Amino acid sequence: MNLGRLALASVVVLVFIFVTDFLVHGLALMGMYEATADMWRPQEEMEKMRPLMMIGQLWISIMLCTFYAVGWKNHTPVGGLQFGFLLGLFNVGSLWIMYVVEPYPLNLILAWSPMRLLQPTIAGLIVGAIYKPKKPEAA
């Protein structure tokens, strides 16, 4: 395993997640969140918990990149795209389970679904472009 490349990919994926989460949740979907404010923690409480969210995003970034490095054979941008797309399909499935067991409105699930598919797909492309396994040393 190439730990330097893995660390670099993890950091770049983390930045990508921060930026896309802000654009989608902080800007594009803010009206939906305001319309369903009774479902969420108060803003002040969420702000206090922000470090925990950032730890979770870091964990997701590291795990996505590690799963790719350890468990995926095609270490290319296209291979990363395929890997990320499969993770995205998995993510979208979990949204529909959440819809059944939690009181999320359907329009919110539908708004989250493209992001839940595209974010890991693009993250996979990023890790596929950055991560390369170490070449075996000549004997």
C-alpha positions in Angstrom: 0.0 0.0 0.0 1.2 3.5 -0.8 0.5 5.4 2.4 1.7 8.8 1.0 -0.7 8.6 -2.0 -3.5 7.2 0.3 -3.1 10.2 2.7 -3.1 12.7 -0.2 -6.2 11.1 -1.8 -7.9 11.1 1.6 -7.2 14.9 2.1 -8.4 15.8 -1.4 -11.5 13.7 -1.0 -12.1 15.4 2.4 -11.9 18.8 0.8 -14.2 17.7 -2.0 -16.8 16.4 0.6 -16.6 19.7 2.6 -17.1 21.8 -0.5 -19.9 19.8 -2.0 -21.7 19.4 1.3 -21.6 23.1 1.8 -22.9 23.8 -1.7 -25.7 21.3 -1.5 -26.7 21.4 2.2 -25.6 24.9 3.0 -26.9 26.6 -0.1 -29.0 24.6 -2.5 -31.2 22.7 0.0 -31.4 25.4 2.7 -34.9 26.3 1.8 -36.0 22.6 2.3 -34.3 22.5 5.6 -35.9 25.7 6.8 -39.3 24.4 5.7 -38.7 21.3 7.9 -37.0 23.0 10.8 -39.0 21.1 13.3 -37.2 17.9 12.2 -33.7 19.1 12.9 -31.6 20.1 15.9 -31.6 23.9 16.6 -28.9 25.7 14.6 -26.9 26.6 17.8 -26.8 22.9 18.9 -25.7 21.8 15.4 -22.9 24.4 15.5 -21.6 23.1 18.8 -21.6 19.6 17.3 -19.8 20.6 14.1 -16.4 19.1 15.1 -18.1 15.7 15.4 -19.5 16.1 11.9 -16.1 17.0 10.6 -14.6 13.9 12.3 -17.3 11.8 10.5 -16.4 13.4 7.2 -12.7 12.7 7.8 -13.5 9.1 8.7 -15.6 8.7 5.5 -12.8 10.1 3.4 -10.2 7.9 4.9 -12.4 4.8 4.7 -13.4 5.4 1.1 -9.8 5.8 0.0 -8.7 2.8 2.1 -11.4 0.5 0.7 -10.3 1.6 -2.8 -6.6 1.0 -2.1 -7.1 -2.4 -0.4 -10.2 -3.9 -2.0 -10.3 -2.6 -5.5 -8.0 -4.0 -8.2 -8.4 -1.4 -11.0 -6.3 1.6 -9.6 -7.1 4.0 -12.5 -9.4 7.0 -12.8 -12.0 4.8 -14.6 -11.6 2.1 -11.9 -12.1 4.8 -9.2 -15.2 6.1 -11.0 -16.7 2.5 -11.1 -15.8 2.0 -7.4 -17.4 5.3 -6.4 -20.5 4.7 -8.5 -21.1 1.4 -6.7 -20.7 3.1 -3.4 -23.2 5.7 -4.6 -25.8 3.1 -5.5 -25.3 1.7 -2.0 -25.9 5.2 -0.5 -29.1 5.8 -2.4 -30.5 2.5 -1.2 -30.0 3.6 2.4 -31.9 6.8 1.8 -35.0 4.8 0.9 -34.7 2.8 4.1 -34.5 6.1 6.0 -37.6 7.3 4.2 -39.5 4.2 5.5 -38.4 4.4 9.1 -37.9 8.1 9.7 -40.3 11.0 9.0 -38.3 12.5 6.1 -40.5 14.1 3.4 -40.3 12.4 0.0 -39.1 15.6 -1.7 -36.0 15.7 0.7 -35.2 12.1 -0.1 -35.5 12.9 -3.9 -33.3 15.9 -3.4 -30.6 14.0 -1.5 -30.5 11.0 -3.9 -28.5 12.6 -6.7 -25.9 13.9 -4.2 -25.7 10.5 -2.6 -24.9 9.0 -6.0 -22.7 11.7 -7.4 -20.6 12.6 -4.4 -19.0 9.1 -4.0 -18.8 8.6 -7.7 -16.7 11.8 -8.1 -14.8 11.0 -4.9 -13.9 7.6 -6.5 -12.7 9.4 -9.6 -10.5 11.6 -7.4 -9.0 8.7 -5.5 -8.5 6.7 -8.7 -6.6 9.6 -10.2 -4.4 10.1 -7.1 -3.8 6.7 -5.6 -1.3 4.3 -7.2 0.0 1.3 -5.4 3.7 1.1 -4.7 5.6 -0.7 -7.5 7.2 -4.0 -6.3 10.9 -3.6 -5.6 13.2 -5.5 -8.0 14.8 -8.5 -6.4 
